Amino acid sequence: MIVVTAPTGQIGHQVLDRVLDAGRPVRVIARDPSRLPARARDRAEVVRGSHQDPDVVAEAFAGADSLLWLVPPNPHADDIDEHYLGFTRAACEAVRAQGVERVVGVTSLGRAYGGHAGLLSPAFAMDSLIEGTGVHYRALAMPYFMENLLHQVEAIRSQGVFFTANSAGRPLATVATRDIAAVAAELLLDGSWSGQGAVPVAGPDELTPDGMAEVLSEVLERPVRCQELSLDAYRMAMTRRGMSGAWARGLADMVAAQNDGIYDAERRTLVTPAPTGFRQWCHDVLRPAVLA
Ligand SMILES: NC(=O)c1ccc[n+]([C@@H]2O[C@H](COP(=O)([O-])OP(=O)(O)OC[C@H]3O[C@@H](n4cnc5c(N)ncnc54)[C@H](OP(=O)(O)O)[C@@H]3O)[C@@H](O)[C@H]2O)c1
């Protein structure tokens, strides 16, 4: 049995699709099962509730061989460490108690960075907590999701601009969520791996945000520019959008670490990048969203 958390999310729904395609028994944890696609409701076992709830994970992990573990973002959280670890503690207990064999976790590149890295630091603490159970673990380690730009479709469409606190002239490693889902599904379907380790998943590009704007302009056939914000301006903009002070600070501190090169060492040593380039992703995903 394969268990998928966050099955309605960007990564989770694509993982679920692949596991269903493979015809393997799958169980999902969903707060609102009506948000699942019809074929998932027909063919997957559904445990209703949040994977933060100890009773829900105990029920969902019974008899599970493999688990996709993903802590959902909560921009209203007052404590970013407690958000990630609160979710993960109950899961670790259930992994132990139910004898889950393999866990594939969604985390970040840059664990060896050492310094404070905002929202990325609790993700690394989550990895340590899971590893402490002794379960076979693969930490899928990702840089900036290309899909983050979907939050800015309106500004791109109406003003020809996207905003970032990432240095406009510094290369930023990126990845498309479909490539993350492909690697996650492959690991969930494979019962032969063991031990604990990281699996970096990053796309083939070395683009700066300014370079991304150029690609966007070409793909959309209209000028798009990147507007760089200071870290303070970015943090305040996120707070104005309704995020908690702690989450907004976590985001700003994460960008500071990205500007300081948190992804660079692992990105440089990546032998086989994930297949989806930024231009391809813009054609397939961003352009239809902007033109919709
Ligand atoms: N964005 C990046 O650049 C980046 C980079 C590296 C790593 N990451 C990591 O990637 C993960 C996010 O993945 P994603 O983009 O696939 O997430 P997502 O699309 O935001 O999906 C998360 C799903 O979790 C569910 N959810 C939300 N709150 C919940 C709660 N309290 N209890 C149970 N379920 C809840 C939601 O489903 P329902 O609303 O249907 O319940 C939602 O569809 C995070 O852990 C983040 O740290 C992100």
PDBQT file of the ligand as one rigid body, heavy atoms in Angstrom, charges set to zero:
ROOT
HETATM    1  N1  LIG A 301       7.529  26.506  -3.347  1.00  0.00    +0.000 N 
HETATM    2  C1  LIG A 301       8.833  26.216  -3.378  1.00  0.00    +0.000 C 
HETATM    3  O1  LIG A 301       9.612  26.873  -4.069  1.00  0.00    +0.000 OA
HETATM    4  C2  LIG A 301       9.336  25.035  -2.589  1.00  0.00    +0.000 A 
HETATM    5  C3  LIG A 301      10.666  24.642  -2.725  1.00  0.00    +0.000 A 
HETATM    6  C4  LIG A 301      11.139  23.519  -1.994  1.00  0.00    +0.000 A 
HETATM    7  C5  LIG A 301      10.261  22.825  -1.161  1.00  0.00    +0.000 A 
HETATM    8  N2  LIG A 301       8.958  23.255  -1.049  1.00  0.00    +0.000 N 
HETATM    9  C6  LIG A 301       8.041  22.484  -0.165  1.00  0.00    +0.000 C 
HETATM   10  O2  LIG A 301       6.978  21.981  -0.951  1.00  0.00    +0.000 OA
HETATM   11  C7  LIG A 301       5.844  21.802  -0.109  1.00  0.00    +0.000 C 
HETATM   12  C8  LIG A 301       4.618  22.383  -0.803  1.00  0.00    +0.000 C 
HETATM   13  O3  LIG A 301       4.247  21.490  -1.858  1.00  0.00    +0.000 OA
HETATM   14  P1  LIG A 301       3.065  21.878  -2.869  1.00  0.00    +0.000 P 
HETATM   15  O4  LIG A 301       3.431  23.139  -3.591  1.00  0.00    +0.000 OA
HETATM   16  O5  LIG A 301       2.736  20.669  -3.671  1.00  0.00    +0.000 OA
HETATM   17  O6  LIG A 301       1.891  22.224  -1.841  1.00  0.00    +0.000 OA
HETATM   18  P2  LIG A 301       0.447  22.813  -2.173  1.00  0.00    +0.000 P 
HETATM   19  O7  LIG A 301       0.157  22.813  -3.630  1.00  0.00    +0.000 OA
HETATM   20  O8  LIG A 301       0.330  24.109  -1.411  1.00  0.00    +0.000 OA
HETATM   21  O9  LIG A 301      -0.492  21.707  -1.545  1.00  0.00    +0.000 OA
HETATM   22  C9  LIG A 301      -0.614  21.460  -0.216  1.00  0.00    +0.000 C 
HETATM   23  C10 LIG A 301      -1.902  20.684  -0.034  1.00  0.00    +0.000 C 
HETATM   24  O10 LIG A 301      -1.991  20.376   1.365  1.00  0.00    +0.000 OA
HETATM   25  C11 LIG A 301      -3.332  20.462   1.782  1.00  0.00    +0.000 C 
HETATM   26  N3  LIG A 301      -3.401  21.141   3.073  1.00  0.00    +0.000 N 
HETATM   27  C12 LIG A 301      -3.295  22.473   3.358  1.00  0.00    +0.000 A 
HETATM   28  N4  LIG A 301      -3.375  22.695   4.664  1.00  0.00    +0.000 NA
HETATM   29  C13 LIG A 301      -3.544  21.480   5.237  1.00  0.00    +0.000 A 
HETATM   30  C14 LIG A 301      -3.702  21.052   6.581  1.00  0.00    +0.000 A 
HETATM   31  N5  LIG A 301      -3.701  21.914   7.619  1.00  0.00    +0.000 N 
HETATM   32  N6  LIG A 301      -3.851  19.728   6.809  1.00  0.00    +0.000 NA
HETATM   33  C15 LIG A 301      -3.867  18.846   5.793  1.00  0.00    +0.000 A 
HETATM   34  N7  LIG A 301      -3.724  19.183   4.501  1.00  0.00    +0.000 NA
HETATM   35  C16 LIG A 301      -3.566  20.498   4.233  1.00  0.00    +0.000 A 
HETATM   36  C17 LIG A 301      -4.085  21.270   0.755  1.00  0.00    +0.000 C 
HETATM   37  O11 LIG A 301      -5.154  20.464   0.315  1.00  0.00    +0.000 OA
HETATM   38  P3  LIG A 301      -6.663  20.748   0.718  1.00  0.00    +0.000 P 
HETATM   39  O12 LIG A 301      -6.817  22.232   0.810  1.00  0.00    +0.000 OA
HETATM   40  O13 LIG A 301      -7.429  20.089  -0.388  1.00  0.00    +0.000 OA
HETATM   41  O14 LIG A 301      -6.839  20.057   2.062  1.00  0.00    +0.000 OA
HETATM   42  C18 LIG A 301      -3.114  21.517  -0.393  1.00  0.00    +0.000 C 
HETATM   43  O15 LIG A 301      -3.647  21.130  -1.620  1.00  0.00    +0.000 OA
HETATM   44  C19 LIG A 301       6.138  22.487   1.222  1.00  0.00    +0.000 C 
HETATM   45  O16 LIG A 301       6.455  21.522   2.185  1.00  0.00    +0.000 OA
HETATM   46  C20 LIG A 301       7.371  23.336   0.902  1.00  0.00    +0.000 C 
HETATM   47  O17 LIG A 301       8.206  23.510   2.014  1.00  0.00    +0.000 OA
HETATM   48  C21 LIG A 301       8.482  24.317  -1.742  1.00  0.00    +0.000 A 
ENDROOT
TORSDOF 0
